[in-house]
Amino acid sequence: MNGAFRRAVLIEMGERRIEARLEDDFHRFALTLDHDGREVRRAEGLAERFPWSTCIDAPGALAALEGAKVGASPAELFRHADPRLQCTHLFELSALALAAARDGPGRRLFEAEVSDPDGGVRIARLWRDGALALEWRLEGELITSPPEYAGRAPGAFTAKALTALPIAEAEQLLILRRVVQTAQARGFDVDAFKTAAEMNRPPQCFSLQPSRAPQALRQRGSVRNWPDRASLTASLAEPNP
């Protein structure tokens, strides 16, 4: 495959409500967080396009976010609730939305892409509000540039590792590590699996929990291939098709 995995995240912060959306090749989710300026009072989500039939129930788990701190580092949410019991993408979208609220009312747009491998090399880029914020060159599984991240795998940027970083940097690393990981699914036929259990993956998200994975049916035909950032961002702004 010659192209790129792409993800867009749109966050709109009001006085007491944060609304956020996420879309990529494999997912489309929406989120609403009501808060009192200090803590989340209500969290609701909507699964609009997703890989497994059980994902549609994942927004219910967001109730665990009540009481989470508003305006904190995205790493803080990983201490508040167990991400393994959540939809990974809704949970990390929540972490980004809460972090964005530190700036008060406004709008934030993140766009990310990871090129398909070319001779073992991939380029991962992240834009914040239209400006390039971070770019990685990866050879195999390791980042080779920029120098401050060279020699590390994206997976090394765990929630614990992000805790000590400035919030803006933690946001960028959280997004880019996830898109690099998720982009790998472009390399195989995801529709070949009937259930999530057939993938033999650890129970790291809502649908991969042992009680759900055997009943998590593959949602065939749900994959999209975005030709460029603009088309994806335009789709994200539209109501669920």
TIGU-97101 format. One line per field, with one value per residue: residue in three letters; x, y, z of N, C-alpha, C in turn. Coordinates in pm, 1 decimal, m for minus. Atoms other than C-alpha are relative to their C-alpha. Example, Ala and Ser with C-alpha at 12.3 -4.5 7.8 and 13.67 -1.06 7.14 Angstrom:
residuo (ALA:SER)
n_x (89.0:m82.0)
n_y (m119.0:m119.0)
n_z (0.0:m6.0)
ca_x (1230.0:1367.0)
ca_y (m450.0:m106.0)
ca_z (780.0:714.0)
c_x (90.0:m77.0)
c_y (120.0:109.0)
c_z (0.0:73.0)
This chain:
residuo (MET:ASN:GLY:ALA:PHE:ARG:ARG:ALA:VAL:LEU:ILE:GLU:MET:GLY:GLU:ARG:ARG:ILE:GLU:ALA:ARG:LEU:GLU:ASP:ASP:PHE:HIS:ARG:PHE:ALA:LEU:THR:LEU:ASP:HIS:ASP:GLY:ARG:GLU:VAL:ARG:ARG:ALA:GLU:GLY:LEU:ALA:GLU:ARG:PHE:PRO:TRP:SER:THR:CYS:ILE:ASP:ALA:PRO:GLY:ALA:LEU:ALA:ALA:LEU:GLU:GLY:ALA:LYS:VAL:GLY:ALA:SER:PRO:ALA:GLU:LEU:PHE:ARG:HIS:ALA:ASP:PRO:ARG:LEU:GLN:CYS:THR:HIS:LEU:PHE:GLU:LEU:SER:ALA:LEU:ALA:LEU:ALA:ALA:ALA:ARG:ASP:GLY:PRO:GLY:ARG:ARG:LEU:PHE:GLU:ALA:GLU:VAL:SER:ASP:PRO:ASP:GLY:GLY:VAL:ARG:ILE:ALA:ARG:LEU:TRP:ARG:ASP:GLY:ALA:LEU:ALA:LEU:GLU:TRP:ARG:LEU:GLU:GLY:GLU:LEU:ILE:THR:SER:PRO:PRO:GLU:TYR:ALA:GLY:ARG:ALA:PRO:GLY:ALA:PHE:THR:ALA:LYS:ALA:LEU:THR:ALA:LEU:PRO:ILE:ALA:GLU:ALA:GLU:GLN:LEU:LEU:ILE:LEU:ARG:ARG:VAL:VAL:GLN:THR:ALA:GLN:ALA:ARG:GLY:PHE:ASP:VAL:ASP:ALA:PHE:LYS:THR:ALA:ALA:GLU:MET:ASN:ARG:PRO:PRO:GLN:CYS:PHE:SER:LEU:GLN:PRO:SER:ARG:ALA:PRO:GLN:ALA:LEU:ARG:GLN:ARG:GLY:SER:VAL:ARG:ASN:TRP:PRO:ASP:ARG:ALA:SER:LEU:THR:ALA:SER:LEU:ALA:GLU:PRO:ASN:PRO)
n_x (84.7:m78.8:82.6:m25.6:105.7:27.4:93.9:28.5:63.9:53.9:45.1:62.0:9.3:88.0:m20.4:24.3:18.4:m99.8:45.4:m116.4:25.2:m119.0:25.2:m116.5:32.8:73.5:85.8:61.8:60.1:32.5:m10.3:41.6:m38.0:50.2:m85.6:26.0:m121.6:m104.7:13.9:105.1:125.3:71.3:m73.6:79.4:m66.6:76.1:m79.6:65.7:m60.4:m86.0:m39.9:63.3:139.5:8.5:m47.2:113.7:33.5:m114.1:23.2:54.0:m109.5:m51.6:47.3:m114.8:m75.4:55.2:m96.9:m132.4:m41.6:8.4:m117.9:m121.1:m72.7:74.5:m44.7:74.0:119.7:m39.9:0.1:137.5:80.4:m76.0:24.6:25.8:143.7:60.5:m42.7:m127.9:5.2:83.7:m70.1:m107.2:67.1:39.6:m120.7:m37.0:103.0:m17.4:m122.2:24.3:82.1:m85.8:m8.9:129.4:81.5:m71.2:5.8:m130.1:1.1:m120.0:2.6:m119.0:m9.6:m116.3:m13.7:m22.2:m144.4:m72.6:m133.4:m10.9:4.0:129.5:m2.0:118.9:9.7:112.9:28.4:88.0:64.3:m53.5:m145.9:m72.3:m47.7:m94.1:m22.5:m92.6:m41.3:m13.4:m58.3:46.0:82.7:m66.2:m8.9:m138.3:m6.0:m106.7:m97.4:47.2:77.2:m67.6:m36.9:111.5:121.0:115.7:63.0:m69.7:64.1:113.4:59.7:m96.4:m106.2:53.7:39.2:m95.3:m21.1:96.3:126.1:4.2:m82.0:69.3:108.6:m55.1:m52.7:113.5:64.8:m84.1:m27.5:119.3:22.7:m101.0:44.8:123.0:m30.0:m49.2:111.9:10.7:m86.5:61.1:143.3:69.9:130.4:m15.4:34.1:143.1:18.0:m120.6:m74.5:m86.4:m123.9:m91.5:m68.2:24.4:123.5:m44.3:105.7:136.2:45.7:m92.4:14.8:34.6:144.8:61.2:m71.1:61.4:125.3:m29.3:m0.4:m64.4:89.3:m62.6:33.2:m3.3:m129.3:m8.8:m136.0:8.4:m106.5:m78.0:48.2:116.8:122.0:32.5:45.6:133.2:91.8:15.9:87.1:135.7:73.9:m27.4:67.8)
n_y (m119.5:m122.3:m109.3:m33.7:1.5:m137.2:m21.3:m139.1:m18.8:m135.1:m24.2:m131.0:m22.2:m105.5:m36.3:114.6:119.6:27.7:94.8:44.7:102.4:67.2:87.0:50.4:107.1:109.6:m44.0:m132.7:m9.8:m133.4:m4.4:m120.8:m2.9:m113.2:m16.8:m118.8:m80.4:73.4:144.0:49.3:35.6:96.5:36.6:78.0:21.0:61.5:77.7:m19.8:98.7:73.6:129.4:117.7:m25.8:m36.7:m137.7:m91.4:m12.3:m54.7:m129.9:14.5:9.0:m133.7:m45.5:5.4:m124.7:m100.5:m37.3:m22.9:m139.7:m79.0:m82.1:70.9:74.5:117.8:117.1:6.7:82.7:140.2:31.0:m11.8:115.1:106.6:m10.5:131.5:24.7:m103.4:m10.6:m71.1:m124.5:m92.6:m34.6:m94.6:m122.9:m66.6:m55.8:m117.9:m102.3:m58.5:m80.3:m120.1:m93.7:m89.5:m127.5:m66.1:22.3:m9.5:113.1:61.6:102.4:79.6:87.2:84.8:100.2:88.6:54.5:143.5:26.9:m7.1:47.9:6.7:m135.7:m67.4:m137.4:m33.1:m145.2:m51.6:m143.4:m59.2:m119.6:m25.6:m16.7:123.1:m4.4:107.8:95.1:109.4:97.5:130.5:110.5:114.1:m38.1:m105.3:m136.6:m38.2:m145.7:m92.6:54.7:14.2:124.2:105.8:121.5:47.1:45.8:m79.5:61.1:m38.8:m119.2:45.2:m103.8:m32.0:m80.9:m130.8:m74.9:m105.6:m89.1:m108.4:53.1:m4.0:109.5:124.5:13.2:38.7:136.1:90.4:16.0:58.7:140.8:78.8:12.9:93.1:135.0:33.4:5.2:132.2:81.7:m14.1:99.4:131.7:0.1:3.5:62.4:145.5:52.3:m0.2:m57.9:m57.4:107.3:65.1:m75.3:44.8:m115.8:m17.2:m73.3:m136.9:m97.9:42.4:114.0:113.3:68.1:140.7:22.0:m59.0:27.6:103.8:m50.8:m123.8:33.5:m95.6:m85.6:m0.9:m114.3:m124.8:m67.3:m108.2:m33.7:m143.4:m38.9:m112.6:m54.9:m86.1:79.8:57.0:m106.3:m38.7:104.8:m9.8:m113.6:31.9:95.0:139.7:37.4)
n_z (0.0:11.3:m48.3:m140.0:m101.2:m42.5:m110.3:m36.3:m130.1:m15.4:m137.2:m17.8:m143.9:m47.9:m140.5:m87.6:82.7:103.1:101.0:76.3:101.9:52.4:115.5:72.6:93.9:m63.2:m109.7:m9.2:m132.5:m50.5:m145.2:m71.0:m141.0:m77.7:m117.6:m82.0:2.8:m71.3:17.2:89.4:m67.0:83.3:121.0:94.1:126.7:108.0:95.2:129.1:91.3:m92.6:56.6:m59.9:m37.0:m141.5:m19.8:m11.9:m142.1:m73.8:m63.9:m134.4:m96.5:m28.5:m131.5:m90.7:9.5:m90.5:m102.4:58.4:m4.3:121.9:23.3:m42.3:101.9:44.7:m75.8:m126.2:12.6:m12.1:m142.9:m49.7:42.7:65.7:144.2:58.8:m6.2:82.9:139.7:1.7:76.2:m76.9:m123.4:30.6:42.4:m124.6:m60.8:78.0:m19.9:m133.3:2.5:80.6:m77.1:m79.0:70.0:m0.8:119.6:126.4:93.1:25.0:104.5:22.2:117.5:m3.1:105.4:0.7:134.5:10.8:5.1:126.6:m34.0:m145.8:m55.8:m8.9:m49.4:m79.1:m18.0:m77.2:12.3:m100.8:55.8:132.9:0.3:m30.6:m138.2:m28.7:109.1:m27.9:100.9:m64.1:75.6:m76.9:m114.6:m77.0:49.6:30.4:m13.0:m36.4:m95.6:m138.5:m14.5:75.4:m70.7:m82.5:67.6:m42.5:m116.2:m123.1:m55.4:m79.8:m84.3:m105.8:58.8:37.1:m119.6:m35.3:114.0:18.4:51.0:146.3:51.3:m33.4:97.8:129.4:m6.4:m16.3:130.1:103.6:m31.2:30.3:143.4:51.8:m34.4:71.3:143.3:37.5:47.6:145.6:63.1:14.6:27.7:m128.4:18.4:3.1:m132.5:m28.8:m133.1:m59.5:m66.0:97.9:15.4:m106.1:m57.4:m143.9:m32.4:m24.4:24.0:m32.6:79.4:m11.7:m128.2:24.7:m0.9:119.1:124.9:84.8:56.9:72.2:141.7:89.2:77.5:132.3:83.5:m77.8:17.5:97.7:42.2:27.1:92.3:m51.0:m127.4:18.4:15.2:m130.5:m89.1:46.1:m43.9:m145.1:m30.1:42.2:m84.5:30.5:124.6)
ca_x (0.0:133.8:m14.6:m54.9:m261.7:m432.8:m608.4:m776.8:m883.5:m1108.4:m1164.9:m1402.8:m1380.5:m1666.2:m1701.2:m1835.3:m1846.9:m1585.2:m1686.3:m1433.9:m1428.4:m1178.6:m1163.9:m908.8:m893.0:m1055.6:m1250.0:m1490.0:m1585.8:m1746.7:m1721.3:m1887.0:m1740.0:m1933.5:m1732.4:m1738.0:m1402.6:m1209.9:m1349.1:m1553.7:m1916.4:m2050.2:m1885.6:m2070.5:m1944.4:m2068.9:m1917.2:m1995.2:m1753.8:m1553.7:m1380.6:m1575.0:m1945.6:m1882.8:m1721.2:m2067.1:m2106.6:m1767.1:m1895.6:m2076.8:m1741.6:m1668.3:m1865.3:m1535.9:m1403.2:m1628.9:m1409.3:m1114.0:m913.5:m976.0:m672.2:m424.5:m160.3:m310.3:m105.4:m318.2:m622.3:m428.0:m402.7:m769.2:m914.0:m790.2:m744.7:m763.5:m1133.4:m1200.7:m1204.2:m840.9:m933.7:m1218.7:m1004.2:m707.1:m942.5:m1076.1:m723.0:m650.0:m980.7:m920.2:m567.1:m688.7:m926.9:m628.4:m639.1:m1003.6:m1274.6:m1150.9:m1083.3:m798.0:m727.9:m468.3:m392.3:m153.0:m27.8:211.7:341.3:328.7:673.1:916.3:1228.0:1155.9:1129.4:816.5:755.3:513.0:390.5:164.5:7.2:m147.5:m394.7:m243.9:121.7:364.4:439.4:636.1:790.4:953.7:1155.1:1127.3:1344.8:1190.5:1049.9:1285.9:1278.5:1594.0:1512.2:1477.7:1778.6:1586.7:1379.1:1628.3:1688.5:1354.5:1045.7:715.5:584.0:841.3:629.6:400.6:168.7:432.9:697.9:468.0:394.9:710.4:684.8:526.4:160.7:200.1:480.2:284.8:m12.1:202.8:371.9:43.4:m107.5:191.2:272.7:m89.1:m109.4:218.6:80.3:m261.9:m114.1:34.7:m312.1:m287.0:m35.1:m278.1:m636.4:m824.3:m1149.5:m1004.6:m1080.3:m1432.0:m1396.6:m1152.9:m1056.2:m904.8:m639.1:m488.9:m406.0:m371.3:m680.8:m572.5:m905.6:m1281.8:m1348.8:m1043.6:m1149.9:m1184.8:m1557.0:m1616.5:m1353.6:m1527.1:m1850.5:m1677.8:m1765.2:m1557.9:m1738.3:m1639.8:m1631.2:m1569.4:m1216.4:m1152.4:m846.0:m809.1:m616.0:m502.7:m542.6:m799.9:m1047.9:m1026.5:m1063.7:m1363.0:m1524.7:m1466.2:m1656.2:m1962.5:m2239.2:m2203.5:m2274.5)
ca_y (0.0:340.4:622.2:715.5:654.2:974.5:1090.8:1420.4:1538.4:1841.0:1980.9:2267.5:2408.3:2604.7:2751.1:2431.0:2185.7:2027.7:1861.1:1653.2:1437.6:1191.7:1026.6:810.8:514.1:280.7:495.3:784.1:885.0:1184.4:1295.7:1545.8:1633.3:1857.3:2004.7:2266.1:2420.4:2180.1:1829.6:1631.6:1603.7:1405.0:1218.5:1091.7:946.1:819.2:542.2:631.1:407.4:132.4:m201.8:m435.4:m470.2:m433.5:m91.0:62.2:m0.1:146.2:501.8:370.8:309.2:683.1:722.3:634.1:974.9:1162.7:1351.3:1369.6:1692.8:1960.0:2131.1:1867.0:1681.9:1408.0:1162.5:1244.6:1061.1:733.6:757.4:839.7:542.8:211.8:262.4:m112.0:m103.3:182.5:231.8:334.8:606.9:758.9:750.5:925.7:1172.0:1249.2:1301.7:1545.9:1727.9:1778.0:1902.5:2147.5:2304.1:2462.0:2737.7:2826.4:2848.0:2794.4:2541.0:2298.3:2088.5:1813.1:1636.3:1342.7:1109.6:816.3:724.8:363.3:195.5:269.5:59.6:21.4:398.9:578.8:948.5:1049.5:1408.1:1604.4:1943.2:2159.7:2419.5:2389.6:2432.4:2141.0:2063.0:1737.5:1508.3:1169.5:961.1:594.6:311.1:m17.7:32.8:311.3:687.3:812.9:1185.1:1443.5:1394.6:1443.0:1132.3:928.1:569.3:532.7:340.9:533.5:285.2:414.8:726.5:568.2:763.4:741.7:883.5:1169.2:1276.2:1484.7:1659.4:1995.5:1947.9:2053.8:1802.5:1528.9:1595.0:1562.7:1242.5:1083.9:1146.9:1051.3:730.1:617.3:694.8:511.0:207.3:220.7:276.7:m72.1:m215.2:m83.2:m359.4:m650.0:m745.6:m651.6:m780.4:m1132.9:m1169.8:m1269.4:m1175.1:m974.3:m1294.2:m1432.0:m1159.7:m1310.3:m970.3:m877.8:m734.0:m372.3:m212.2:m239.3:m482.8:m700.0:m787.4:m1169.0:m1141.9:m946.0:m1046.8:m1370.8:m1175.5:m875.0:m917.0:m751.7:m457.4:m532.8:m243.6:16.9:111.8:440.1:554.1:930.7:1081.9:1388.6:1583.3:1819.7:1547.8:1386.6:1714.2:1805.6:1470.4:1521.5:1849.4:1684.0:1502.5:1126.0:996.7)
ca_z (0.0:m97.8:104.5:468.8:778.1:884.8:1200.7:1288.7:1634.9:1682.1:2032.0:2110.5:2462.6:2616.2:2963.6:3117.9:2828.5:2604.1:2278.7:2087.0:1776.2:1633.1:1291.7:1110.8:873.2:1126.0:1372.7:1420.5:1775.4:1946.3:2306.9:2542.5:2882.0:3120.3:3407.1:3681.3:3588.8:3810.2:3759.8:3509.7:3617.4:3322.4:3035.1:2729.8:2405.7:2072.0:1860.7:1498.9:1304.1:1471.3:1408.6:1641.0:1718.2:2092.6:2045.1:2026.5:2400.5:2495.5:2560.6:2868.2:3035.1:3023.7:3346.6:3516.5:3407.4:3647.7:3892.1:3652.1:3663.1:3401.2:3246.9:3365.2:3166.7:2948.4:3153.5:3457.7:3322.2:3314.3:3692.6:3733.5:3540.9:3399.2:3022.6:2959.2:3047.6:2805.8:2432.2:2377.3:2130.6:2331.0:2644.3:2484.8:2315.0:2663.6:2793.9:2511.6:2560.6:2931.9:2868.3:2602.7:2854.5:3032.1:2770.2:2834.7:2567.7:2214.4:1944.1:1887.5:1578.0:1565.9:1237.1:1216.4:947.3:918.6:574.8:465.7:491.0:210.1:242.2:612.4:661.1:778.7:838.0:1113.8:1132.5:1364.8:1297.8:1567.4:1440.3:1093.1:1194.7:1190.6:1555.4:1542.6:1282.4:1332.7:1092.5:1184.7:1060.7:1158.1:1506.2:1616.8:1578.9:1405.6:1408.1:1552.6:1782.7:2107.7:2036.1:1833.3:1937.9:2112.7:2008.0:2009.7:2264.0:2512.9:2559.2:2816.5:3043.3:3316.3:3082.8:2981.1:3338.6:3382.5:3044.1:2961.1:2872.5:2508.7:2453.2:2632.2:2401.7:2092.8:2204.1:2312.3:1969.9:1757.9:1946.3:1900.6:1531.1:1466.2:1647.5:1481.0:1134.8:1142.5:1077.0:719.7:657.2:681.7:600.8:915.5:765.0:759.5:1131.6:1231.4:1597.7:1807.9:1990.2:1668.3:1678.6:1996.3:2140.5:2508.9:2683.9:2644.1:2553.5:2600.4:2315.4:2383.3:2736.4:2763.3:2834.1:2510.9:2255.2:2143.9:2079.9:1921.8:1554.0:1285.1:1124.8:767.7:524.4:795.0:681.3:499.1:303.8:316.9:22.4:218.5:543.3:399.6:304.7:647.5:835.3:619.0:700.0:1071.2:1059.7:905.1:1096.1:1111.9:758.3)
c_x (88.3:m88.8:34.2:m124.5:m18.1:m102.5:m16.8:m75.7:m43.3:m57.5:m55.1:m30.6:m92.5:28.0:m11.7:m24.0:112.0:m59.8:118.8:m40.9:133.7:m41.3:132.9:m45.4:m99.2:m106.9:m63.9:m77.2:m29.5:m10.5:m52.8:37.0:m56.7:80.3:m35.6:119.3:116.2:m2.8:m111.8:m122.1:m80.1:80.6:m88.3:75.4:m92.2:96.4:m72.0:53.1:110.0:27.8:m77.1:m139.7:m14.2:44.6:m115.9:m40.3:110.3:m26.6:m56.7:106.6:55.9:m50.9:112.6:81.7:m55.4:97.3:139.3:30.5:m7.1:125.2:130.1:70.6:m83.2:40.4:m79.9:m119.6:32.5:11.0:m141.4:m83.8:88.7:m28.0:m32.0:m149.1:m79.2:30.7:126.6:m14.3:m90.3:71.5:109.0:m55.8:m44.8:119.1:43.7:m99.7:15.7:124.9:m22.3:m77.7:82.9:6.8:m132.1:m76.6:80.1:m13.2:140.5:m15.6:136.8:m21.6:130.3:m2.4:128.6:7.9:14.1:149.5:55.5:143.7:22.8:m7.4:m143.6:21.4:m132.5:m0.1:m124.6:m9.8:m93.1:m51.5:67.1:149.9:67.3:63.3:107.0:10.3:102.9:35.4:22.8:62.8:m27.5:m90.2:56.1:m5.1:146.9:19.5:m138.5:88.1:m55.1:m83.1:67.9:38.7:m109.5:m113.7:m117.1:m68.9:66.7:m65.2:m130.4:m57.1:96.2:110.4:m48.1:m25.7:89.8:18.8:m97.7:m125.5:m2.6:81.7:m66.4:m116.0:52.9:47.6:m112.2:m66.4:88.4:35.0:m119.7:m20.9:103.9:m43.1:m121.3:23.8:45.6:m110.4:m22.4:77.7:m59.3:m151.0:m77.1:m136.9:8.0:m36.9:m151.3:m29.4:131.6:85.0:97.8:132.4:104.1:82.3:m30.4:m125.4:26.9:m107.2:m135.7:m39.2:90.1:m4.5:m50.1:m149.9:m68.2:62.2:m64.5:m130.1:20.0:16.6:63.7:m103.9:60.3:m49.5:6.1:128.3:m10.6:146.7:m0.8:114.9:88.5:m62.3:m130.7:m128.9:m42.2:m56.6:m138.8:m104.4:m29.2:m98.0:m145.8:m69.5:30.8:m75.8:m87.6)
c_y (124.5:117.8:29.5:m24.1:143.1:3.1:149.6:2.4:145.8:14.4:142.2:18.8:117.3:29.4:m120.4:m129.0:m9.6:m102.5:m35.1:m109.2:m55.0:m83.0:m40.4:m110.9:m99.6:43.3:135.7:3.5:146.0:m6.4:133.0:m13.9:126.4:8.9:128.4:94.9:m67.2:m149.6:m32.4:m39.1:m102.6:m24.2:m88.7:m12.0:m65.0:m70.7:3.3:m93.3:m68.8:m139.4:m120.7:35.2:47.1:143.5:97.2:21.3:67.1:136.5:m9.6:m4.5:136.7:56.9:0.8:128.4:109.2:24.5:24.3:149.6:64.9:85.9:m65.4:m63.6:m118.5:m126.6:m19.1:m94.7:m148.3:m42.7:0.7:m124.0:m99.1:2.8:m133.3:m33.3:97.7:m25.2:85.3:138.7:103.0:47.0:103.6:130.4:79.8:66.8:127.5:113.9:69.2:86.6:131.1:105.8:95.2:138.8:76.0:m25.8:21.2:m128.0:m51.5:m108.7:m65.4:m85.5:m78.9:m96.2:m79.6:m62.0:m151.5:m25.5:6.2:m39.1:m6.3:133.9:52.8:142.0:26.5:150.0:35.2:150.3:42.1:131.5:43.1:14.6:m131.9:11.2:m103.8:m91.0:m102.9:m71.5:m131.2:m98.9:m126.6:48.9:118.0:135.2:31.9:151.4:49.6:m56.9:m23.2:m126.2:m119.8:m117.2:m56.9:m49.7:86.2:m55.7:34.1:120.4:m40.5:116.2:42.2:89.9:140.9:90.4:119.8:104.0:117.1:m52.9:m3.1:m113.1:m134.3:m25.1:m54.0:m145.1:m101.9:m26.2:m77.1:m145.2:m86.4:m15.5:m91.7:m143.8:m40.8:m14.6:m137.9:m89.2:15.0:m108.6:m138.8:14.0:m13.9:m66.3:m152.1:m64.4:8.3:65.7:57.6:m107.3:m67.0:72.5:m37.6:114.9:10.4:83.6:145.5:105.5:m62.2:m127.4:m121.7:m66.5:m142.8:m27.2:50.5:m47.4:m109.5:45.5:127.4:m30.7:111.6:77.3:20.2:118.7:133.6:80.4:108.1:23.0:145.5:43.4:112.9:49.5:75.2:m80.5:m61.7:106.3:49.0:m102.1:11.3:109.8:m26.6:m89.8:m142.3:m42.0:m123.6)
c_z (0.0:37.6:143.2:83.7:47.6:112.5:22.1:132.1:10.8:140.4:8.5:147.9:29.6:146.5:92.4:m78.6:m103.0:m95.4:m88.3:m97.4:m47.8:m120.1:m62.0:m93.8:58.7:99.6:m27.4:131.9:33.3:152.0:52.1:146.8:63.4:129.2:73.6:3.1:68.8:m29.7:m98.8:82.5:m80.2:m126.4:m86.9:m131.3:m100.6:m93.6:m134.2:m108.1:78.0:m54.7:49.7:49.7:144.2:26.9:21.1:145.7:82.1:63.1:140.9:107.4:37.6:131.8:102.0:m2.2:90.7:115.4:m53.1:m5.9:m137.8:m12.1:38.0:m119.4:m45.2:73.8:127.9:m8.5:14.9:145.9:58.1:m31.7:m74.2:m150.0:m65.7:m1.9:m86.5:m147.3:m0.8:m61.1:66.9:126.1:m27.1:m56.5:122.2:67.1:m71.5:21.8:135.0:6.2:m74.8:77.4:84.7:m62.0:m1.4:m128.2:m128.1:m79.6:m24.9:m106.2:m8.7:m124.7:m1.8:m117.3:15.6:m138.5:4.8:m15.9:m142.0:28.9:149.5:69.1:m2.0:52.7:70.9:27.0:79.1:m19.7:112.2:m54.2:m130.1:m9.8:37.9:138.2:28.4:m121.2:43.9:m129.4:74.4:m97.3:78.8:111.5:77.7:m69.4:m26.5:m0.8:37.7:111.1:140.1:22.5:m65.7:89.4:87.2:m88.7:45.9:123.8:131.3:66.9:68.7:80.6:110.2:m53.3:m33.0:119.7:27.6:m110.5:1.2:m69.0:m152.4:m61.1:27.6:m96.0:m132.2:m0.8:15.5:m134.7:m96.8:29.9:m37.8:m149.7:m64.0:26.7:m84.1:m149.2:m45.1:m54.7:m149.8:m72.3:m11.5:m17.1:130.5:m12.0:m7.1:133.1:21.3:133.8:49.9:66.0:m95.2:m18.7:105.1:58.5:148.9:25.4:35.7:m26.4:29.2:m74.4:9.8:136.6:m24.5:m4.9:m126.7:m130.2:m85.0:m66.7:m81.8:m148.1:m82.0:m81.0:m138.5:m82.9:71.1:m19.8:m107.5:m35.6:m46.1:m90.5:51.4:130.4:m17.6:m8.6:132.4:93.7:m39.4:44.0:149.0:38.5:m35.1:101.8:m43.3:m125.1:19.3)
